[in-house]
Amino acid sequence: MMMPVSTYYYQKKPDKNEDWLVDQMSKVIEDFPGCGYRTINIELRKKGLLLNHKKIQRLMRENKLTSKRIIKFKGKTTDSVHDLKKYKNQLTQFKETGLNQVMVGDVTQYSVNGQDYFLATLMDRFNREVIGKAVSDANNTELVLCALDDAIKTRGAKKLSGCIHHTDSDVRYCADKYIKRLKENKIEISMCKGNAYEMLMQNL
């Protein structure tokens, strides 16, 4: 079932002041999936919010603002063993020089009050902006399709025409419906073995 992106960080909060702080922290987690208290502290400081790291850790703990990365090719959440077509890696000799040239897709699993949710994101590699995202309690093709549609809506189909869409070869990214949507929007397809985010960040 698809849900608002805010679903995965909603909690009951102790008071109005901390309610607002937790909301700001949650927005950082949304923009930086898998981040810890250090990243949250840095991003909050950019907004003029100077918080003790112990308070950030306490609020994260009390509101269960935790996330865990899906371990690609090692867990049940990823299915790379399938008969669908897998595409070659187009980024081995490619270096982007501007926006809308490369977007990288991934899925992050979050636990909120013991309930697992999945956040699918598409990030423009040039400036690391998350341009597409979607949340669901199911890690399926519909989830990644919604994130793709969000990216197309955010940047515009014309601007993303010719953009290289880079992911792992998970069955959801290889699904006929997903590949059809990419081709309809003239988006190039690139896949790799392993976690697409981690491998590309190492080459920045």
Backbone bond lengths (Angstrom), bond angles and torsions (degrees), N, CA, C in turn:
res aa  C-N    CA-C-N  psi(-1)  N-CA   C-N-CA  omega(-1)  CA-C   N-CA-C  phi
1 M - - - 1.458 - - 1.521 110.25 -
2 M 1.335 117.08 125.43 1.445 121.37 179.85 1.517 109.85 -73.96
3 M 1.342 116.20 146.54 1.452 121.54 -175.80 1.516 110.75 -139.28
4 P 1.361 117.29 163.43 1.462 119.37 172.43 1.518 109.26 -60.56
5 V 1.331 117.83 146.35 1.460 121.04 -178.74 1.513 111.21 -58.81
6 S 1.334 117.57 -28.98 1.461 120.71 -178.29 1.518 113.15 -69.88
7 T 1.330 117.90 -11.89 1.460 121.16 -174.54 1.522 112.82 -58.47
8 Y 1.332 116.22 -40.35 1.457 118.20 -170.74 1.517 113.79 -72.64
9 Y 1.356 117.85 -9.60 1.455 116.79 177.75 1.523 112.81 -119.40
10 Y 1.348 118.78 9.19 1.460 119.66 -179.68 1.515 110.49 -71.67
11 Q 1.329 116.41 132.32 1.450 123.23 176.09 1.522 109.50 -147.06
12 K 1.318 117.54 164.84 1.452 120.93 168.49 1.525 108.09 -78.25
13 K 1.325 117.36 135.24 1.461 121.04 -177.39 1.526 110.44 -115.72
14 P 1.326 117.05 156.20 1.448 120.88 -173.18 1.526 115.48 -73.38
15 D 1.318 120.09 -35.77 1.449 121.05 179.52 1.524 109.33 -154.76
16 K 1.353 115.56 173.67 1.458 120.02 -174.01 1.522 111.99 -65.44
17 N 1.334 117.53 -39.76 1.463 120.19 -179.71 1.525 110.71 -63.34
18 E 1.317 116.34 -48.51 1.464 119.72 179.97 1.521 110.99 -71.51
19 D 1.311 116.59 -27.15 1.465 120.29 175.11 1.524 109.61 -58.78
20 W 1.316 116.78 -45.31 1.463 121.41 -179.61 1.522 111.40 -67.89
21 L 1.338 117.00 -40.54 1.463 121.24 179.09 1.524 111.24 -63.64
22 V 1.323 115.97 -43.75 1.466 120.43 179.43 1.527 110.23 -63.59
23 D 1.325 116.14 -36.98 1.449 120.16 177.70 1.526 110.53 -62.72
24 Q 1.342 117.21 -42.39 1.461 121.07 178.42 1.523 111.07 -65.69
25 M 1.327 116.93 -40.01 1.463 121.40 178.37 1.525 110.49 -64.84
26 S 1.326 116.27 -38.96 1.458 121.10 -179.41 1.519 111.37 -64.90
27 K 1.339 116.02 -36.47 1.462 120.06 178.70 1.530 110.78 -65.96
28 V 1.341 116.85 -34.83 1.462 120.14 176.61 1.521 110.07 -65.25
29 I 1.339 116.61 -43.10 1.462 121.15 179.10 1.520 110.27 -63.00
30 E 1.329 116.28 -35.82 1.459 120.30 178.72 1.529 110.80 -64.36
31 D 1.342 116.51 -39.79 1.465 120.76 -178.31 1.516 112.69 -80.54
32 F 1.357 116.31 -24.81 1.462 120.94 -178.62 1.527 109.54 -128.77
33 P 1.353 116.64 74.75 1.463 120.50 -177.66 1.524 112.04 -54.70
34 G 1.340 115.22 134.20 1.454 119.52 177.66 1.508 114.07 85.17
35 C 1.346 117.83 2.94 1.466 119.95 -177.06 1.519 111.81 -73.58
36 G 1.337 116.17 162.28 1.452 122.52 177.73 1.522 111.17 -111.08
37 Y 1.345 115.61 -169.05 1.466 119.96 -175.19 1.522 112.25 -65.32
38 R 1.347 118.38 -29.13 1.469 120.06 -179.23 1.520 111.24 -64.52
39 T 1.340 116.35 -46.44 1.464 120.15 178.51 1.519 110.64 -63.17
40 I 1.333 116.58 -41.20 1.467 120.56 178.17 1.521 110.21 -60.41
41 N 1.335 116.35 -43.76 1.469 120.94 -179.88 1.522 110.87 -61.22
42 I 1.330 117.00 -44.39 1.472 121.54 -179.67 1.525 110.88 -62.11
43 E 1.330 116.45 -46.33 1.462 120.27 -177.74 1.521 111.82 -67.99
44 L 1.335 117.76 -35.93 1.460 120.39 177.97 1.522 110.95 -68.22
45 R 1.333 116.77 -35.66 1.465 120.36 177.87 1.529 111.12 -63.94
46 K 1.329 115.88 -32.97 1.457 119.46 177.57 1.526 111.00 -63.31
47 K 1.334 115.63 -25.25 1.465 121.01 178.91 1.518 111.85 -94.16
48 G 1.352 116.00 5.84 1.459 120.14 179.24 1.512 114.21 83.94
49 L 1.336 117.33 14.09 1.459 121.45 179.49 1.523 109.58 -99.79
50 L 1.317 116.92 107.97 1.460 122.01 -178.17 1.521 108.93 -99.77
51 L 1.320 115.61 103.95 1.461 121.00 -177.99 1.524 110.57 -118.78
52 N 1.306 115.55 144.34 1.459 121.02 173.18 1.525 108.88 -67.09
53 H 1.348 115.64 137.77 1.468 118.23 -176.49 1.532 111.78 -61.22
54 K 1.335 116.87 -27.02 1.456 119.71 178.53 1.525 111.39 -68.23
55 K 1.339 115.94 -34.16 1.467 119.21 177.58 1.517 110.24 -69.45
56 I 1.324 116.15 -39.64 1.465 119.61 178.09 1.522 110.22 -61.92
57 Q 1.336 116.08 -44.36 1.460 120.37 179.59 1.530 110.72 -63.27
58 R 1.345 116.07 -39.59 1.467 119.74 179.84 1.524 111.22 -64.50
59 L 1.341 115.90 -45.75 1.464 119.66 -179.61 1.527 111.01 -65.17
60 M 1.326 116.64 -37.89 1.460 119.36 176.77 1.525 110.52 -63.54
61 R 1.325 115.30 -42.60 1.460 119.71 -178.35 1.528 111.34 -67.85
62 E 1.344 117.00 -47.47 1.455 121.07 -177.00 1.528 112.59 -66.91
63 N 1.322 115.97 -31.39 1.470 120.11 -178.39 1.522 112.47 -102.28
64 K 1.345 115.42 6.02 1.464 122.00 177.16 1.521 111.72 54.49
65 L 1.331 115.57 44.65 1.467 120.59 177.46 1.520 108.77 -86.05
66 T 1.305 114.74 68.32 1.462 120.42 -179.68 1.510 109.48 -119.52
67 S 1.315 115.32 155.39 1.459 120.31 177.29 1.507 109.11 -142.05
68 K 1.302 115.68 156.25 1.457 119.41 176.08 1.508 108.83 -136.36
69 R 1.303 115.61 135.18 1.457 119.90 -179.70 1.517 110.24 -74.11
70 I 1.311 116.80 142.05 1.458 120.19 170.69 1.524 108.09 -71.39
71 I 1.306 117.53 128.08 1.462 120.88 179.11 1.525 108.01 -84.64
72 K 1.305 115.77 108.05 1.462 120.49 -174.34 1.531 111.54 -65.17
73 F 1.307 115.68 137.21 1.466 124.25 176.74 1.528 113.36 65.18
74 K 1.351 116.89 11.46 1.461 118.34 179.58 1.524 111.93 -125.80
75 G 1.320 117.01 -17.55 1.451 120.11 -176.08 1.518 112.29 -116.95
76 K 1.331 116.19 169.85 1.453 121.72 179.86 1.530 111.62 -72.57
77 T 1.336 117.62 -12.34 1.457 120.47 -177.04 1.523 111.83 -77.23
78 T 1.307 118.31 -14.04 1.467 121.42 179.04 1.527 109.48 -119.90
79 D 1.305 115.45 133.44 1.461 120.77 179.04 1.518 108.95 -122.47
80 S 1.319 116.09 97.01 1.462 120.42 179.89 1.528 111.76 -100.83
81 V 1.328 116.36 -0.17 1.463 120.71 178.95 1.525 107.86 -99.42
82 H 1.315 116.01 98.98 1.456 121.25 -178.22 1.531 109.12 -157.10
83 D 1.313 116.78 172.04 1.463 122.25 -176.79 1.527 113.10 -98.75
84 L 1.324 116.95 2.77 1.460 120.03 178.89 1.522 110.79 -72.80
85 K 1.318 116.00 156.20 1.468 120.62 -178.35 1.520 111.36 -64.63
86 K 1.332 115.80 134.28 1.459 121.75 174.96 1.529 107.91 -110.43
87 Y 1.317 115.85 134.85 1.464 121.03 -174.22 1.526 111.07 -95.99
88 K 1.331 115.30 155.65 1.460 120.27 -177.41 1.524 111.63 -75.18
89 N 1.309 115.19 159.52 1.466 122.33 177.69 1.528 109.21 -79.18
90 Q 1.329 116.87 115.87 1.457 121.38 -178.83 1.526 113.18 -93.09
91 L 1.315 117.02 -0.92 1.463 119.39 -172.75 1.522 114.68 -103.35
92 T 1.315 117.13 5.98 1.463 119.31 -178.48 1.527 111.92 -63.87
93 Q 1.324 117.02 -31.26 1.466 121.04 -179.72 1.529 111.37 -123.51
94 F 1.337 116.65 23.63 1.463 119.94 -174.86 1.522 110.75 -116.21
95 K 1.325 116.36 136.29 1.469 122.00 175.12 1.523 108.53 -130.94
96 E 1.335 115.81 116.24 1.459 119.77 -178.23 1.525 110.79 -70.24
97 T 1.324 115.97 149.86 1.468 122.11 -179.01 1.528 112.12 -120.36
98 G 1.330 116.75 -0.39 1.458 120.04 -179.17 1.513 111.88 -167.57
99 L 1.319 115.65 -176.00 1.457 121.79 -179.03 1.529 111.34 -69.73
100 N 1.322 114.84 157.94 1.474 122.92 172.80 1.525 113.97 65.36
101 Q 1.319 116.88 21.57 1.465 120.09 177.84 1.526 111.58 -102.12
102 V 1.333 117.31 -34.21 1.467 122.02 179.05 1.522 108.97 -141.12
103 M 1.333 116.91 127.45 1.464 120.20 169.96 1.525 108.60 -124.48
104 V 1.318 114.69 140.19 1.457 121.84 -173.65 1.528 109.69 -114.56
105 G 1.332 116.57 130.14 1.461 121.07 -177.63 1.513 112.87 -107.88
106 D 1.325 115.09 147.32 1.463 120.29 178.98 1.530 108.79 -161.28
107 V 1.328 115.87 165.47 1.469 122.25 176.75 1.518 108.67 -126.62
108 T 1.333 115.99 133.87 1.458 122.42 177.77 1.517 109.24 -116.93
109 Q 1.315 116.58 138.22 1.460 121.53 179.30 1.523 109.40 -100.12
110 Y 1.327 116.49 129.47 1.455 122.45 179.16 1.516 110.47 -118.47
111 S 1.321 115.38 148.77 1.455 120.64 175.75 1.524 108.51 -117.00
112 V 1.319 116.73 121.52 1.460 122.39 179.23 1.521 108.21 -125.92
113 N 1.347 115.95 115.39 1.463 120.86 -178.14 1.525 112.09 53.04
114 G 1.323 115.71 37.00 1.456 120.69 178.28 1.513 114.80 83.35
115 Q 1.331 117.36 -2.54 1.463 121.58 179.61 1.524 109.30 -101.93
116 D 1.325 117.25 130.11 1.457 121.50 179.75 1.523 111.16 -85.22
117 Y 1.329 115.05 136.28 1.459 122.14 174.11 1.524 108.20 -129.16
118 F 1.317 115.83 159.42 1.461 121.18 -178.96 1.525 109.75 -123.82
119 L 1.323 115.25 128.01 1.460 122.26 178.99 1.525 108.80 -110.29
120 A 1.323 116.85 113.93 1.465 121.96 176.06 1.521 108.36 -95.82
121 T 1.326 116.55 132.13 1.462 120.44 -178.61 1.525 110.72 -131.91
122 L 1.327 114.92 153.54 1.455 122.77 170.21 1.523 106.44 -127.59
123 M 1.322 116.14 124.59 1.456 122.07 -174.69 1.524 110.84 -117.12
124 D 1.332 116.32 133.01 1.463 120.65 172.14 1.528 106.42 -73.80
125 R 1.307 116.40 117.65 1.459 119.10 -173.34 1.528 113.02 -68.21
126 F 1.326 117.52 -25.64 1.461 119.98 -175.79 1.522 112.11 -64.95
127 N 1.332 117.18 -44.51 1.470 119.25 -179.80 1.525 112.91 -118.93
128 R 1.352 116.50 7.32 1.455 123.51 177.92 1.531 113.22 60.98
129 E 1.302 117.28 25.44 1.467 120.73 177.75 1.525 109.74 -83.35
130 V 1.321 116.14 132.25 1.463 120.54 174.23 1.520 107.47 -77.93
131 I 1.323 116.40 112.27 1.468 120.69 -174.77 1.523 112.39 -102.10
132 G 1.318 117.06 -12.94 1.458 120.55 178.25 1.516 110.31 -146.09
133 K 1.326 117.12 137.17 1.467 120.04 179.03 1.519 110.52 -154.95
134 A 1.323 115.30 154.53 1.459 122.15 177.42 1.517 108.52 -157.60
135 V 1.336 116.50 149.22 1.467 122.13 -179.04 1.516 109.85 -125.49
136 S 1.324 115.80 140.65 1.462 121.01 177.71 1.521 109.03 -153.67
137 D 1.338 115.67 162.11 1.464 118.90 173.42 1.519 110.76 -88.66
138 A 1.339 116.38 3.76 1.468 121.30 177.65 1.518 109.88 -127.81
139 N 1.313 116.64 133.44 1.461 121.95 179.08 1.528 107.62 -92.35
140 N 1.341 115.92 86.69 1.454 120.08 -174.48 1.528 111.42 -135.82
141 T 1.326 115.64 -177.74 1.464 120.58 -178.39 1.520 111.89 -63.73
142 E 1.323 117.32 -36.10 1.462 120.95 179.30 1.529 111.09 -59.34
143 L 1.328 116.18 -37.04 1.464 120.78 179.22 1.523 111.30 -61.36
144 V 1.332 117.39 -52.76 1.461 119.91 -177.43 1.535 111.57 -70.01
145 L 1.319 116.69 -29.26 1.466 120.13 175.89 1.527 110.99 -64.84
146 C 1.322 116.41 -41.27 1.468 120.32 179.09 1.526 110.69 -64.46
147 A 1.340 116.97 -37.72 1.465 120.19 177.27 1.520 110.59 -66.10
148 L 1.340 116.63 -39.51 1.465 120.77 178.13 1.526 111.08 -64.52
149 D 1.328 116.72 -45.06 1.464 120.46 178.67 1.530 110.84 -61.63
150 D 1.329 116.22 -36.12 1.463 120.39 178.65 1.529 110.51 -65.48
151 A 1.338 116.34 -40.28 1.471 120.41 178.64 1.527 110.94 -65.06
152 I 1.320 116.10 -42.13 1.474 120.43 179.17 1.527 110.20 -63.94
153 K 1.319 116.45 -39.24 1.460 121.06 178.08 1.533 110.86 -67.28
154 T 1.336 116.45 -39.47 1.468 121.42 -177.12 1.520 111.85 -67.24
155 R 1.336 116.71 -49.67 1.464 121.13 -174.77 1.540 112.96 -94.36
156 G 1.318 116.54 -26.00 1.459 119.88 -177.75 1.517 111.20 97.76
157 A 1.326 116.22 137.36 1.463 121.46 -176.27 1.526 112.15 -60.47
158 K 1.331 117.64 -38.83 1.460 120.33 -177.87 1.526 110.97 -65.23
159 K 1.318 117.21 -41.39 1.459 120.51 -178.28 1.526 111.89 -69.58
160 L 1.329 116.92 -29.63 1.465 120.20 -179.18 1.526 112.87 -89.65
161 S 1.319 117.19 -3.27 1.462 120.34 176.33 1.530 109.38 -63.66
162 G 1.324 116.65 122.84 1.457 121.12 -177.58 1.510 114.10 90.79
163 C 1.337 117.08 -8.29 1.470 121.53 178.08 1.529 109.50 -65.99
164 I 1.319 116.87 142.07 1.472 121.48 176.94 1.524 108.97 -87.06
165 H 1.310 116.44 120.80 1.468 123.78 178.66 1.532 107.38 -97.45
166 H 1.330 116.93 111.29 1.464 121.64 -172.03 1.528 111.17 -114.34
167 T 1.343 116.10 125.55 1.463 122.44 178.01 1.522 108.88 -145.39
168 D 1.337 115.29 -177.53 1.456 118.69 167.86 1.529 107.46 -81.64
169 S 1.321 116.87 -176.13 1.465 120.28 -176.23 1.522 112.05 -98.41
170 D 1.318 116.52 32.69 1.459 122.33 176.66 1.530 109.76 -55.80
171 V 1.328 115.89 147.84 1.457 121.42 -176.20 1.526 112.06 -58.83
172 R 1.320 117.39 -30.56 1.467 120.72 -179.36 1.528 111.57 -67.86
173 Y 1.341 116.65 -37.99 1.462 120.22 178.67 1.527 112.08 -77.18
174 C 1.338 116.32 -19.67 1.467 120.62 179.36 1.524 112.69 -95.11
175 A 1.323 116.87 -4.41 1.464 121.24 -177.45 1.530 110.74 -59.78
176 D 1.326 115.71 145.15 1.465 121.05 -177.55 1.526 112.02 -55.37
177 K 1.340 117.14 -42.08 1.468 121.05 -178.55 1.529 110.87 -62.70
178 Y 1.329 115.80 -39.36 1.463 119.64 -177.77 1.522 111.12 -71.83
179 I 1.329 116.23 -44.92 1.467 120.63 179.45 1.531 110.23 -62.81
180 K 1.331 116.32 -38.67 1.467 120.75 179.24 1.525 110.71 -61.53
181 R 1.349 116.77 -42.25 1.461 120.82 -179.80 1.527 111.10 -64.23
182 L 1.328 116.45 -39.83 1.465 120.13 177.81 1.530 110.77 -62.92
183 K 1.319 116.22 -47.00 1.466 120.56 -177.47 1.523 111.78 -67.31
184 E 1.341 116.89 -36.08 1.460 120.87 177.98 1.525 111.30 -60.25
185 N 1.327 115.51 -31.53 1.466 120.70 -179.06 1.529 112.67 -100.35
186 K 1.349 115.88 12.45 1.458 122.43 176.22 1.526 112.42 56.75
187 I 1.332 115.43 39.21 1.457 122.40 178.03 1.526 108.93 -97.39
188 E 1.310 117.09 129.08 1.462 122.13 -178.79 1.537 110.19 -72.21
189 I 1.323 116.00 149.44 1.465 121.11 -175.94 1.524 110.57 -112.90
190 S 1.328 115.42 129.42 1.468 121.94 178.76 1.523 108.44 -138.15
191 M 1.328 116.86 137.39 1.460 120.95 -179.45 1.520 110.62 -136.40
192 C 1.314 115.02 155.26 1.463 120.07 179.66 1.517 109.65 -138.21
193 K 1.309 115.81 168.84 1.456 121.92 172.77 1.527 107.21 -93.18
194 G 1.331 116.78 131.55 1.451 119.55 -177.86 1.511 110.72 101.06
195 N 1.334 116.72 -174.17 1.450 122.27 -177.69 1.519 110.42 -79.29
196 A 1.334 117.09 118.93 1.468 121.80 -175.16 1.521 112.02 -61.94
197 Y 1.328 118.20 -42.05 1.463 121.49 179.22 1.529 111.08 -60.05
198 E 1.335 115.47 -52.01 1.454 120.02 -174.78 1.517 111.77 -63.02
199 M 1.328 117.41 -43.61 1.456 121.26 -177.38 1.527 111.28 -66.17
200 L 1.334 117.15 -39.72 1.458 119.73 -178.62 1.517 111.94 -74.67
201 M 1.331 117.45 -35.54 1.458 119.65 179.50 1.530 111.41 -65.14
202 Q 1.314 116.76 -29.76 1.453 120.36 178.52 1.523 111.57 -66.67
203 N 1.327 116.98 -23.65 1.462 121.00 -176.72 1.524 113.54 -97.60
204 L 1.335 116.87 2.75 1.466 119.26 -179.81 1.523 111.11 -70.88
